Amino acid sequence: MPLDLAVVIPTLNEAANVGPLIERLRHTLREIEWEAIFVDDNSADGTAPALREIARTDPRIRVLQRIGREGLASACIEGMFATAAPYIAVMDADLQHDESILPLMYERIKTGKLDLVIASRVNEGGAGELAPGRVRLSGLGARLSRIVCKCDLNDPMSGFFIVNRHLLDEVANSLSGVGFKILLDIVASARAPLRFAEIPYRFRQRQRGESKLDLNVGLEYLELLLDKLLGRVIPLRFAMFVLVGAIGILVHLAVLAILYFVTRLGFLYSQAGATLAAMTFNYLVNNLTTFRDRRLRGLAILKGLLIFYAACSVGAVGNFAFAKFLFTAGLPWYMAAIPGAMVSSLWNFGVNTILTWRRNVHVIERRRVISSEAGQGNRATAPGSVPAP
């Protein structure tokens, strides 16, 4: 029978949940030709081996185990393009999404010839067991999403939906793959108004495992919004780097004021201390946000800080020299300062991307950690699994 529906399920440490979820899918989708594609970010709890064991006797279960890559949105994208199904559902593995409405969602998108059907927590009865704090956070995210969305969704933060293959192919090259909100990524990437429907459901409480909601989720959501707003003009990482630098200027001024006016240090000493404080602030914040996917840890943080100091010091000298050249050439002070700052920013970003947060070093170190964690784990590839390098 032809394949009708693929269910893409990103996982990270969900070994306790995947078995019960598969049993629920088998019961719920018994009238539909389906497959489930689990995209696992190399979970430390043995999620991928547990899935491979199930896949040995059920060809509808497929496993993509990603090594050296992570992120919910990018996992969903890889899973969605790994299937030939005309309709692709996305849902979580934590059993909070009500799988029993999948047949209804499938019928709506198929018979209504829609682009998208969303399981909404916002419509009547939808919030269910969602905590009040999560409700408020989702509401804030929904309001922010309207900046980039081309349609008025009640729940653009939903992680439970079905998309038509035609829409997915249309937006493929525009997807950012940033953060956790793949639905918003798809909707914001669409070139034309979408035909969609929203179906309310009751959001369940997590019974096993740990929630992935933390500060990084919020940061990645803001990154996604920035990417959709500026991505075609300014690379997201550079925009983040400049934004951190702008905040660093405020840190510089605050420290300068404290050292000069409160501690009564001389101006040059105060300026030197403020410069060092701002550079340290910029480095630590960029390590946590701008270069989060290449984040330095342990002793590598200290080594990276020293490289960052050196690179930014050269950038500061270049800024001064270029600005002085333009000023002596007759340009007003502000017209001379802006190009100088731009040259410094480009230098700092480029050099630190290459030297401080080198991708190859990050991947090598992360794979060493993975190998250490895996220990005696079974690394064999069983039928039904596709290890992603």
C-alpha positions as CSV (number, residue, x, y, z in Angstrom):
1,M,0.0,0.0,0.0
2,P,1.3,3.5,-0.8
3,L,2.6,5.5,2.1
4,D,0.1,8.2,3.4
5,L,1.7,9.8,6.4
6,A,5.1,10.2,8.0
7,V,5.4,11.2,11.7
8,V,8.7,12.9,12.4
9,I,9.6,12.8,16.1
10,P,12.8,14.5,17.3
11,T,14.3,13.0,20.4
12,L,16.8,13.8,23.1
13,N,17.0,11.5,26.1
14,E,13.5,10.0,25.6
15,A,14.3,6.3,26.0
16,A,11.4,5.9,28.5
17,N,8.9,7.4,26.2
18,V,9.5,6.1,22.8
19,G,8.0,2.6,23.4
20,P,4.7,3.8,24.8
21,L,4.5,6.4,22.0
22,I,5.0,3.8,19.3
23,E,2.2,1.7,20.8
24,R,-0.1,4.6,20.8
25,L,0.7,5.4,17.2
26,R,0.1,1.8,16.2
27,H,-3.4,2.0,17.7
28,T,-4.3,5.5,16.5
29,L,-3.1,5.1,12.9
30,R,-4.3,1.6,12.2
31,E,-6.4,2.8,9.3
32,I,-3.6,4.8,7.7
33,E,-0.4,3.7,5.9
34,W,2.2,5.4,8.1
35,E,5.8,5.5,9.2
36,A,7.5,7.1,12.1
37,I,11.0,8.7,11.7
38,F,12.7,9.3,15.0
39,V,15.6,11.8,14.7
40,D,17.8,11.4,17.8
41,D,20.6,13.9,18.7
42,N,22.8,11.1,20.1
43,S,21.0,10.8,23.4
44,A,23.1,9.7,26.3
45,D,20.2,7.5,27.8
46,G,20.2,5.0,25.0
47,T,17.2,6.3,23.0
48,A,18.6,5.4,19.6
49,P,19.5,1.7,20.6
50,A,16.0,1.3,22.1
51,L,14.4,2.5,18.9
52,R,16.6,0.3,16.7
53,E,15.5,-2.7,18.7
54,I,11.9,-1.8,18.0
55,A,12.7,-1.1,14.3
56,R,14.1,-4.7,13.9
57,T,10.6,-6.1,13.9
58,D,8.6,-3.0,12.7
59,P,9.7,-1.6,9.4
60,R,7.4,1.5,9.9
61,I,9.9,2.7,12.6
62,R,13.0,4.5,11.3
63,V,15.9,6.0,13.2
64,L,18.2,8.8,12.3
65,Q,20.9,9.2,14.9
66,R,22.8,12.5,14.4
67,I,26.4,12.7,15.5
68,G,28.0,16.1,16.0
69,R,24.7,18.0,15.3
70,E,21.9,19.1,17.5
71,G,18.8,21.2,17.6
72,L,15.1,20.4,17.4
73,A,14.3,22.4,14.3
74,S,17.2,21.1,12.3
75,A,16.3,17.5,13.4
76,C,12.7,18.0,12.2
77,I,14.0,19.3,8.8
78,E,16.2,16.2,8.3
79,G,13.4,13.9,9.3
80,M,10.8,15.6,7.0
81,F,13.1,15.3,4.0
82,A,14.0,11.7,4.7
83,T,10.4,10.5,3.8
84,A,8.5,10.1,0.6
85,A,5.1,10.6,2.3
86,P,2.8,13.3,0.8
87,Y,1.9,14.4,4.4
88,I,4.3,14.8,7.2
89,A,3.4,15.2,10.9
90,V,5.7,16.6,13.5
91,M,5.2,15.9,17.2
92,D,7.3,15.5,20.4
93,A,8.3,12.2,22.0
94,D,7.4,13.3,25.6
95,L,3.7,12.1,25.3
96,Q,2.4,15.6,25.9
97,H,0.9,15.8,22.4
98,D,-2.4,14.0,22.0
99,E,-1.7,11.5,19.2
100,S,-5.4,10.5,19.0
101,I,-6.2,13.6,16.9
102,L,-3.7,12.6,14.2
103,P,-6.3,10.9,12.0
104,L,-8.6,14.0,12.2
105,M,-5.6,16.2,11.3
106,Y,-4.8,14.0,8.4
107,E,-8.3,14.0,7.1
108,R,-8.6,17.8,7.3
109,I,-5.4,18.4,5.4
110,K,-6.1,15.8,2.8
111,T,-9.8,16.4,2.1
112,G,-9.5,20.2,2.5
113,K,-6.5,20.4,0.2
114,L,-4.7,22.5,2.9
115,D,-1.1,23.4,3.3
116,L,-1.0,23.0,7.1
117,V,-3.1,21.6,10.0
118,I,-2.0,22.7,13.4
119,A,-2.9,21.1,16.8
120,S,-3.6,24.2,18.8
121,R,-3.3,24.7,22.6
122,V,-4.9,28.1,22.3
123,N,-8.4,27.3,21.0
124,E,-11.1,26.4,23.4
125,G,-10.0,23.5,25.6
126,G,-6.5,23.5,24.1
127,A,-4.3,24.6,27.0
128,G,-5.2,21.5,29.0
129,E,-2.5,20.7,31.5
130,L,-0.1,23.4,30.3
131,A,1.3,25.3,33.4
132,P,0.2,28.9,33.7
133,G,3.8,30.1,33.2
134,R,4.0,28.1,30.0
135,V,0.7,29.6,28.9
136,R,2.0,33.1,29.4
137,L,5.3,32.3,27.7
138,S,3.5,30.8,24.7
139,G,1.3,33.9,24.5
140,L,4.3,36.2,24.4
141,G,6.0,34.1,21.7
142,A,2.8,34.1,19.7
143,R,2.6,37.9,19.8
144,L,6.3,38.2,18.8
145,S,5.8,35.7,15.9
146,R,3.3,38.0,14.2
147,I,6.3,40.2,13.3
148,V,7.4,37.6,10.7
149,C,4.3,35.5,10.1
150,K,2.2,36.0,6.9
151,C,-0.9,34.5,8.5
152,D,-2.7,34.9,11.8
153,L,-2.2,31.7,13.7
154,N,-3.6,31.2,17.2
155,D,-0.7,28.9,18.2
156,P,2.4,29.6,16.1
157,M,4.5,28.1,19.0
158,S,2.9,24.7,18.5
159,G,5.2,21.8,18.0
160,F,2.4,19.5,16.8
161,F,1.2,19.8,13.2
162,I,0.9,18.2,9.7
163,V,2.3,19.8,6.6
164,N,1.7,19.2,3.0
165,R,4.7,18.0,1.0
166,H,4.1,20.7,-1.6
167,L,4.5,23.4,1.0
168,L,7.6,21.8,2.5
169,D,9.3,21.6,-1.0
170,E,8.4,25.3,-1.6
171,V,10.0,26.6,1.6
172,A,12.9,24.1,1.7
173,N,15.7,26.6,0.8
174,S,14.3,29.3,3.0
175,L,14.2,27.4,6.3
176,S,16.5,28.6,9.0
177,G,16.7,25.5,11.1
178,V,17.2,27.7,14.1
179,G,15.9,26.9,17.6
180,F,12.9,24.8,18.6
181,K,10.0,26.3,16.7
182,I,10.0,24.7,13.3
183,L,6.3,25.6,12.7
184,L,7.1,29.3,12.8
185,D,10.1,28.7,10.6
186,I,7.8,27.0,7.9
187,V,5.1,29.6,8.1
188,A,7.5,32.6,8.0
189,S,9.2,31.1,5.0
190,A,6.1,30.7,2.9
191,R,5.9,33.0,-0.1
192,A,2.1,33.0,-0.4
193,P,-0.8,33.1,2.1
194,L,-1.3,29.6,3.6
195,R,-4.4,27.5,3.6
196,F,-4.5,26.1,7.1
197,A,-6.7,24.8,9.9
198,E,-6.3,24.6,13.6
199,I,-7.6,21.8,15.8
200,P,-7.8,22.2,19.6
201,Y,-6.3,19.5,21.9
202,R,-5.5,19.2,25.5
203,F,-1.8,19.4,26.2
204,R,-0.7,16.7,28.7
205,Q,1.8,16.9,31.5
206,R,5.2,15.2,31.0
207,Q,5.3,11.9,32.9
208,R,8.9,10.8,32.2
209,G,12.1,12.6,31.4
210,E,12.9,16.3,31.7
211,S,11.5,19.3,29.9
212,K,13.8,20.9,27.3
213,L,12.4,24.4,28.0
214,D,15.2,26.6,29.3
215,L,16.9,29.9,28.6
216,N,18.5,28.6,25.5
217,V,15.1,27.9,24.0
218,G,14.1,31.5,24.5
219,L,17.4,32.7,23.0
220,E,17.0,30.4,20.0
221,Y,13.4,31.7,19.4
222,L,14.7,35.3,19.3
223,E,17.4,34.1,16.9
224,L,14.8,32.6,14.6
225,L,12.8,35.9,14.6
226,L,16.0,37.9,13.9
227,D,16.9,35.5,11.1
228,K,13.5,35.8,9.4
229,L,13.7,39.6,9.7
230,L,17.4,40.2,8.8
231,G,18.7,36.9,7.4
232,R,18.4,37.9,3.7
233,V,20.4,41.1,4.4
234,I,22.7,40.4,7.3
235,P,24.0,36.9,8.5
236,L,22.3,36.0,11.7
237,R,25.5,35.2,13.6
238,F,27.1,38.5,12.6
239,A,23.9,40.4,13.7
240,M,24.1,38.6,17.1
241,F,27.8,39.5,17.4
242,V,27.1,43.2,16.7
243,L,24.2,43.2,19.1
244,V,26.4,41.7,21.9
245,G,29.0,44.3,21.0
246,A,26.4,47.1,21.4
247,I,25.5,45.9,24.8
248,G,29.2,45.6,25.6
249,I,29.5,49.4,25.0
250,L,27.0,50.0,27.8
251,V,29.0,47.7,30.1
252,H,32.2,49.6,29.1
253,L,30.6,52.9,30.0
254,A,29.2,51.6,33.3
255,V,32.5,50.1,34.5
256,L,34.4,53.3,33.3
257,A,32.0,55.4,35.4
258,I,32.5,53.2,38.5
259,L,36.3,53.1,38.2
260,Y,36.7,56.8,37.4
261,F,34.1,58.4,39.6
262,V,33.7,55.9,42.5
263,T,37.2,54.4,43.0
264,R,38.9,57.6,41.8
265,L,41.3,55.8,39.4
266,G,43.0,57.9,36.8
267,F,41.2,58.1,33.4
268,L,43.7,55.9,31.5
269,Y,43.6,53.2,34.2
270,S,39.8,53.4,34.3
271,Q,39.6,53.2,30.5
272,A,41.9,50.1,30.5
273,G,39.8,48.4,33.2
274,A,36.5,49.2,31.4
275,T,37.9,47.9,28.1
276,L,39.0,44.7,29.7
277,A,35.6,44.2,31.4
278,A,33.7,44.9,28.2
279,M,35.8,42.5,26.1
280,T,35.4,39.8,28.8
281,F,31.6,40.4,28.8
282,N,31.4,40.2,25.0
283,Y,33.4,37.0,25.0
284,L,31.3,35.2,27.6
285,V,28.0,36.3,26.1
286,N,29.0,35.4,22.6
287,N,30.2,32.0,23.8
288,L,26.7,31.4,25.3
289,T,24.6,32.9,22.5
290,T,26.2,33.8,19.2
291,F,28.5,30.8,19.0
292,R,26.4,28.5,21.2
293,D,26.7,25.6,18.7
294,R,30.5,25.8,19.1
295,R,30.5,26.7,22.7
296,L,33.9,26.4,24.5
297,R,34.0,24.6,27.8
298,G,36.5,23.8,30.5
299,L,40.1,25.0,29.9
300,A,39.1,25.9,26.3
301,I,37.2,28.9,27.7
302,L,40.5,30.4,29.0
303,K,42.4,29.7,25.8
304,G,39.5,31.2,23.8
305,L,39.4,34.3,26.0
306,L,43.1,35.0,25.4
307,I,42.6,34.7,21.6
308,F,39.6,36.9,21.8
309,Y,41.6,39.6,23.7
310,A,44.3,39.5,21.1
311,A,42.0,39.6,18.1
312,C,39.9,42.4,19.5
313,S,43.0,44.4,20.4
314,V,44.1,44.2,16.8
315,G,40.6,45.2,15.8
316,A,40.7,48.2,18.1
317,V,44.0,49.4,16.6
318,G,42.5,49.0,13.1
319,N,39.5,51.0,14.2
320,F,41.6,53.8,15.6
321,A,43.9,53.9,12.5
322,F,41.1,53.9,10.0
323,A,39.0,56.4,11.8
324,K,42.0,58.7,12.3
325,F,42.7,58.5,8.5
326,L,39.2,59.5,7.6
327,F,39.1,62.3,10.2
328,T,42.3,63.8,9.0
329,A,41.0,63.5,5.4
330,G,38.3,66.0,6.4
331,L,35.3,63.9,7.3
332,P,33.2,64.9,10.4
333,W,34.0,62.9,13.5
334,Y,30.9,60.8,13.4
335,M,31.4,60.0,9.7
336,A,34.9,58.9,10.5
337,A,33.9,56.9,13.6
338,I,31.2,54.7,12.0
339,P,33.4,53.2,9.2
340,G,36.1,52.6,11.8
341,A,33.7,50.7,14.0
342,M,32.5,48.7,11.1
343,V,36.0,47.7,10.1
344,S,36.7,46.7,13.7
345,S,33.4,44.7,13.9
346,L,34.1,42.8,10.7
347,W,37.6,42.1,11.8
348,N,36.6,40.9,15.2
349,F,33.8,38.7,13.9
350,G,35.9,37.1,11.1
351,V,39.0,36.4,13.1
352,N,37.1,35.1,16.2
353,T,35.0,32.9,14.0
354,I,38.1,31.4,12.5
355,L,40.4,31.3,15.6
356,T,38.3,31.5,18.8
357,W,35.3,29.4,17.9
358,R,36.6,27.1,15.2
359,R,34.0,24.6,14.0
360,N,36.4,21.7,13.5
361,V,37.8,21.9,17.0
362,H,34.3,22.1,18.5
363,V,33.1,19.0,16.5
364,I,36.2,17.0,17.4
365,E,35.9,17.9,21.1
366,R,32.2,17.1,21.1
367,R,32.8,13.7,19.5
368,R,35.4,12.9,22.1
369,V,32.8,13.6,24.8
370,I,30.2,11.5,22.9
371,S,32.6,8.6,22.7
372,S,33.4,8.9,26.4
373,E,29.7,9.0,27.3
374,A,28.8,6.1,25.0
375,G,31.4,3.9,26.8
376,Q,30.3,0.4,26.4
377,G,27.2,1.3,24.4
378,N,26.2,-0.7,21.4
379,R,27.2,1.3,18.4
380,A,26.1,-1.3,15.8
381,T,23.5,-0.1,13.2
382,A,20.5,-2.4,13.2
383,P,17.9,-2.7,10.4
384,G,15.7,0.4,10.2
385,S,18.3,2.8,11.4
386,V,20.2,5.5,9.5
387,P,23.2,6.9,11.4
388,A,23.9,10.5,10.3
389,P,27.5,11.5,10.4
